[in-house]
């Protein structure tokens, strides 16, 4: 018998698996040699091997899944040669990380989805495998997941229901795959409430004597499992949340909570939820999540050596479905006129579309270039394509660029020209064939998610900021009016002149030498027309980095005000005493005040400024060298009242940013509208921005509520709804520090949100013009899902009642029925174990078994049809049948 034991911690992300793992390690279970570093959202440590994360991600990638996919690898796929090839690599990883340790703990939430492979690796090493399935109130876990994604800037793609479904997927897999080993269950609330009882029970149920006694470990564990470790506390009345929460998530959580108290989970309930979830998962997957197996790519095809250079952006110019449309007419006219044409597209192509793309390029003699977009992550995800298209176009030399309207691919480029970043001599146009809003209205659909609201905003902004919009037919004018679009100049196909008229005339207008809007240089800036305001509190080593960043600015012409918000430490006071003298070249002025919190400090700096513009900075961030120059130019050229910009995230508590070390950090950008989106998520930008000082004279200052954040979001929302204009640049100009102790992470989420809610309460209904559409669309989407989900609890209840009645009844009829049911299940199981060529025979036998079941009780008909629809889920379904077979095996005819 093996003398070594591995405790594998299973469960969903944000469910306390890290806390449990650390407790087990303090009780004597060895940790891996190479730990994954702590980071934002889990500052106390993950306690898992970094190599395990990499290899688990590789496995999920090959399974065409990902860590955040609501539908992980199937049991069948985990048995394929491709998956089984990882077992040897997992075994080698275990040896490298744990050596000869007799007792060790292994944790990475991804293991829940691929546990059979890890179990096989441990068996190969003759190591006993036991598991602890860790659960947490799914509402708390979902909130925590949304918060973690918010730290990375991707708030809009993480509604709570998505977090709930991820919790469900991980826990269903963990419970199912762990049935074949010794296991125990634990709950996060119980762990934080009485970890000693949890540790004692786990040791008893897993037959493990802790190397370090509970009494010996108590001081360290008590310090680690502090109450502050729990950031979210939610009621457990999941049934009141409706939809997936009451139909799927609540029954599973109820079983896991009971299991943590010693009761065996009910396989019927879990099987029914799993079956229903598998049946409809494709309908509730996040619609904007890219397949993990293939990253998005940017494709550029070119042809011709003509004198004029034209770029067409979007899929409509090459896809077969648009062969007879105006986009293809533009292309064919350009080719016939000997214009040097390029087509730019971005995204992930299906196999059929990839073949169509290659065929189109070959047929029209285009040379194809493909650019892998493997750089830093861009958040939010719906803005990424427009940002990446802008970067590619800025590196090219076109005289005119025509964007398709759908998708808003020209948004970043149009903003860049509007603010003087690029394309001064390039004509930007939009081909109006029908945007997403028009298509949605034609299909009789309402807005149902915030990402779609954002994309429709990108489309409208592109059309209104482009130099011209092309109307291929009169109907285009009407739908633009209906959507409220207000373009600068309209080029109508029927009104075009020059040459042969039609498309030829439009192209002539686009490619005229003076067609691009000429950007006049901004008015001369005074020597001190801009004040940079830095707020500071007890961080002298960080504000020094901030000020050094200002010394390196490519353009001076600004002064600096530092507002100290009540620093009391000797180090801070000593630093501040000399700051004005040391930074005399920046015209630095120090303002001291009592600790009144961030909003009050910013207001004090604004009052101290006497310039036309102010730029706000936090003391822990560092400006790029061109930040001041770019912002001053952008605010003058665009005429905007506020200009925000992109942020480059870096994680370092005290060190300066470094391009080599932090170059792949997440980049966060902002759409700067619409108001409905800005009322739910901060789509405007960080407070680090340039403001016309007169804006504050009208809307007032930042809120000064002590201990409450979101002062920047609230300010921008007030500015936007007061008639002022906010522009957000598609360029990162600041290193944005991610720290565990930052204000946003140390304040109460509810209090922060109430600041935004109180502002929304004062807005007129017309300000939130799309709200009614969004509410109706959300309700219709929820209703659609509920129609598919309402049968779940009924299925579980019917299963229990039918099985209980048949077991309790002593009648010959019931016994005979049970016998027939057993035989049908056995036949189905035998067929399922056959090769793929036996699939037809299996389907036939399954239908026969289901027919017998329907004869037994009309109540089981719904469940039977569910099994029939799901027969392609081989191993999932086989597992359910095995569970049913075990349930009936004790029965015998009297």
Buried (B, 14 or more C-beta within 10 A) or exposed (E): EEEBBBBBBBBBBBBBBBBBBBBBBBBBBBBBEEBBEBBBBBEBBBBBBBBBBEBBBEBBBBBEBBBBBBBBBBBBBBBEEEBEEBBEBBBBBBEEBBEEBBBBBBBBBBBBBBBBBBBBBBBEBEBBBBBBBBBBBBBBBBBBBBBBBBBBBBBBBBBBBBBBBBBBBBBBBBBBBBEEBBBBBBBBBBBBEEBEEBBEBBBEBBEBEBEBEBEBBBEBBEEBBEEEBBBBEBEBEBBEBBBBBBBBBBBBBBBBBBBBEEEEBBBBBBBBBBBBBBBBBEEBBBEBBBBBEEEBBBBBBBBBEBEBBBBBBBBBBBBEEBEEBBBBBBBEBBBEBEBBBBBBBBBEBEEEBBEBBBEBBEEBEBEBEEBEBEEBBBBBBBBBBBBBBBBBBBEBEBBBBBBBBBBBBBBBBBBBBBBBBBBEEBBBBBBBBBBBBBEBBEEEBBBBBBBBBBBBBBBBBBBBBBBBBBBBEEEBBEBBEEBEBEBEEBBBBEEBEEBEBBBBBBBBBBBBEEBBBEBEEBEEBEEBBBBBBBBBBBBBBBBBBBBEBBEEBEBBBBBBBBBBBBBEEEEBBEBBEEBBEEBEEBBBBBBBEEBBBBBBBBBBBBEBBEBBBBBBBBBBBBBBBBBBBBBBBBBBBBEBBBBBBBBBBBBBEEBBBEEEEBEEBBBBBBBBBBBBBBBBBBBBBBBBBBBBBEBBEEBEBBBBBEEBBBBBBBBBBBBBBEEBBBBBBBBBBBBBBBBBEBBBBEBEBEEBEBBBEEBBEEBEEEBBEBBEBBEEBBEEBBEEBBEBBBBBBBBBBBBBEBBEEBBEEEEEEBBEBBBBBBEBBBBBBEBBEEEEEBBEEBBEBBEEBBEBBBEBBEBBBEBBEBBEEBBEBBBBBBBBBBBBBEBBEEBEEE
